[in-house]
Amino acid sequence: TVGASQPAATLIDAFAAAYTAQDGFGTEGAASVPYDTSARAFTVPATKNERFRRTGLALNLSGSGEDGFIRIMLRVDNRQNLDHVEIALSSDAGVFTTDFYTFRISALGFTEDNSWQEFKIRKNVFERVKPTGGSTDTWANIDGVQITVAANAKGQVVVSADDARLEADTPADGTYDYKITLWNDTLKIRSNGRRLADIYSVADYVTGKVTVQRQR
C-alpha cells in the first residue's frame, strides 16, 4: 500500500469503487481476497472481452518522467482460460477512443493461479494513442482507468486488481559505498572525492554503508 515511507508514489486507484462494464459480457464486484484493503474482481465468460472502466478522475501522473512505473497488483483464478489483460489510462474524458495510454499483459505474464502478482510497467513502454490532429494531453491529464479482460475458449476467467500507483524508478537492492564531493557554484565544477588512502586511514573520513531497498 502507498505509505509515507515510499518516496514519489502516487495512488492511481485502491479499487474500492466500482467499475462499469462496457460490453455487456462481464461482471465486476468486490474481490473476496484483496491484496490490500479492497480490490475489484472482473469476471468474463469464455471467448469474450470486457472493458471495465472508471472515469471522472483527475490524476497527474507526470511525476518521475518517462522512467517512472505504473504499478498494479493483479490476480487470475485460472491462467489457462486467460488470453490477456490490458491496462489503459485515458486523457479524453474517459472515452478511451482517441486519446489514451495502453499496455497489454499476456497470459504468459502470470506465473501462478490465485496469487497476487506485481506488474511494474515503465511509462515509456505504454502505447500512446492520439487523435489524427495530435494531442496536447500528457500523463498530467489522466481522467480514467480501463481494465480489459479477455477470456479464451477454454472457459470463464476472473481477474482481480488492486493497489495501482505511479512509482519512481529506484536503485537496486544492495549495500553501497559512497563519497562526498563539494560543488563550486561559481565555477560550476565539483571537487575530487577523497583518496581511498585518506578515507580508510583517517577515522573522521571513513564512510559508512548505505543500504538501499527498492520501493515495493
Disulfide bonds with the S-S distance in Angstrom:
none
